[in-house]
Amino acid sequence: MMNGKRLSFTLLAMLLLTAWVHVDAASKTPPVTRDFVKFCDANAADCANAISITEVAMLVNAGGNDFCVPESAYNNGTLTPESVNKVKAWISAHPALADDPTQKTLRAAIKEVWPMTQACAAEYTDHLPKITGQFVDYCEHDDQLHKDACADVITNVQLASLIKTPGAICVPDSVYATDATFYSYISTVNKWMKDHRELAAQPRNQSILAAYRALYSCQKP
């Protein structure tokens, strides 16, 4: 894991999601709400992961316009115990949901515990260029602010693909080994877009996804 760098929430969630999928953690989470709080009491890490993965899925599938989990809810990519306790307390305060599916209840809890606010939304606002050519030019600045901002945007696209079309993109774990390997990986994606000048006027995220499919496809040619 990278040291001394502020990763975006979504990158942290992506790494968390990758580990979560590898151990098939979804099968660990009780399917019915009434068992979830007891599960959390006995499995703190898996409980935090279950809440985080639900949040990420909500962000990707629904856009996250009706809730916002602040960065302070996380510590080194993991929900803090205080954050987990807020979700558990909300569930316990709504016994009528005891027989509902856990995922449905978690979605409701996240929306109620962390409603959308202007202050929270400002933490995640993306002001980077939305057109490919301009984005590539922005990312060629070598200062840390530009590098981190570009990494956030690029890995956000990877996260969305991982959830929407699992098995399509396979980025090797080795790219996250050090700061150098991580930023080299980000530069590789950016260079691919730069080399494909025909994409310069296309939407940024569309081109990033094309780069991922070309560079890190799970399907061997």
C-alpha positions, 0 to 999 in steps of 0.5 A: 500500500502507498505511504504518505499519500492521500488516496481518494475514497473511491480508490480506497473503496476499490482496493477494499472491494477487490479484497472483498471479492477475492475472499467472497465476503458477500457470502459471509454477510447474513442475508436478513437484517435481524442477524446483521447487528449480531454479525457485526458484533462478532465480525467487526472488519467484515461488518465494516467492509459490508457497509463500505461495499454497499456504499460503493455499489450505491455510488456506482449504480445510483450516482450517490445523489441522495447521500454522502459519506464524509472522508472523516468516516474512514481511517486508512480505507476502513470505516471507523468503529464510530461510523459502523456503530452509527449504522448499527444503531440506526438498524437497531432503532428500526426493528420493523426492518428485521425481516428485510434483506440486509442490503436493502436495510444497509442502503436505507441506513446509509442514506439516513446516517449520512444524508447529502450536504453541501459540505460533504459534497464539496469533499468529492467535487471533481473540477478536472477537465471532462474532455480527453485531450484537456484531461491528458494535458492536465495530467502531464503536470508533474506536481503531486496535486495534479498526479493525485487528482488524475489518479483519483479520476482514472481509478474511479473509472476502474471501480465503476467497471469492476462493479458494473462489468466484473471480469472485464478489466484485470489490473495486476495487484503489483501496480499498488505495491509502491508509490512508483508502481502506482503512478507509473500505472496511472501514467500508462493509462494517460499515455495510451489516451495521449497516443490515441489522438482520435479520442481527444475530443471524446468524453474523458471517462469514455476514453479512460475506459477504452484505455483500461480495456486495451491495456488491462483486458481480462480476455487474452488475445 
